[in-house]
Amino acid sequence: MDRRIPKKGDIYRHFKGKKYKILDLAVCTETGEDMVVFETVDGPRRVYASFLETFLSPLDAARHPHSEQKYRFELCREEKSDPRADLKRHGSTTTLILEFLELDDNDQKIRFLQRHQAQIDARFLTAAAESLDFTENAETTEERYAALIRFLKTKARYESARR
């Protein structure tokens, strides 16, 4: 096979126009053949796997005479994956931290914490506490979350009394 092997993070365009990001290479447990694991770039997240040989195969020009591509999937050299877009699409802790840090006041931060309680993990709580100069001493995630809410409520009351 003369074509370059896809690499994690590469963006490929299918001959029908959709773009896909390479997640990884894998081996089929049934046949031992190399596979490409990839996901949609736009729209709802869908993950696919294709045999490497099929992924890199030439397009049958007789069956698809109007296609401008020579291969089923072609590397989009002009595009690189945007890590921030990936973070938002996957709803990661990093995205939550960035959103939290952009909030202006303590009441907004309290509402944000309450709205996203199910998504909040230990990593988020550490970053949030550090951003507020809050010293944590609780052990479980639930206790740390409750302590952070209490801290923000106290801070909100104190700051509103000073105005």
Protein Blocks (a to p, Z undefined) as FASTA:
>chain_A
ZZdcddehiacddfkopacddfbdcddfklopacdddddfehjdddddddfklmmpccdf
klmmmbcbfbfbdcdfkbccdfklmmmmnopaklmmmmmmmpmblmlmmmmmmmmmmmpc
fklmmmmmmmnopacfbfblmlmmmmmmmmmmmmmmmmmmmZZ
